[in-house]
Amino acid sequence: MSVRAVLALGGNLGDRKKNIKSAIRALKSIEGIVVIAKSPLVESHALTEGGVDETKPNYLNGVIEIETTLKPGELLDAVHQIERDNGRIRLERWGSRTLDIDIITYGNLIKAGKRLELPHPRAFQRSFVVVPWALMNPSAILPGHGKVADLAEPLKHEVWISA
């Protein structure tokens, strides 16, 4: 049985657009994953544990919707492998990176585990997630938080569409 999931992809090191495109190609090549929709890419200032840091390279982010037969843990393993294949090294929480892929939703599943919390616990606060998601699917709902377009509205000034 397949489930629709939303993934957020982004990075601020290296060829950001190439890394995101590479990740989407890799996801398409995995048996049990079909990419249904892609958002426009947005750019934003770096968000660190200390807040927005304009001295760090800007992030490029986008959102995709997939249909998958993978279980949540299998999907998490797959996206972590794609991150590693694209040069991701996890040294610092919220540090700069070549590629980050977050599972935002997995159907309507609400789950809090050691490895994975669904929906993503901070997605509703992140302009670089909700703004491109709303552009991709204006009627989308983030379980537990409501309509994505409504979440995006007060945050849209924090990102800009990438050329």
C-alpha positions, 0 to 999 in steps of 0.5 A: 500500500502506498502513502503520500509523503512530503520531503523538504530538500535544501543546502547551502554549500557547494552547487546547491541546485545541482545537489537538490536535483541529484537528490530528486534523481536519486529518490526517483531511482529507488524502488517504491518511491514516485515523485508526484510534485516539485515546488519552486526553489526558494532562497533564504538566509541561514538559520542556525541554533542562534537564529538567522545568520546572514554571514553564512551562505544562503540556503536553497530549499524546495519541497517535493511530494512523493508516493511511497511503499517504503515504511517511515524508517526505510524512507529515513534510511534512504534519505540519509544515504542520499545525503551522504552520497551528496557529501553531507557530513553531520558535525554540527546541529543546524550547521551548513551542509551540502544537502539536507532532506527532511521527512515533513509528513508521511500520510497523516501519521503522527508519531514521536520516536527516537529516530523520527518525529512525524509530522516534522516538529518544526515544519510549521515554523519554517518559511523555507518549508511552508512557502514552497509547499504552499506554492506547490500545493495551495490546499495542502494540510500539515497534520496538527497545524492546518492549511499550509498556505495559512502557515506560509502567509506570515512567513513569506517575506523570509524567503525569495524565489530562486532564479 
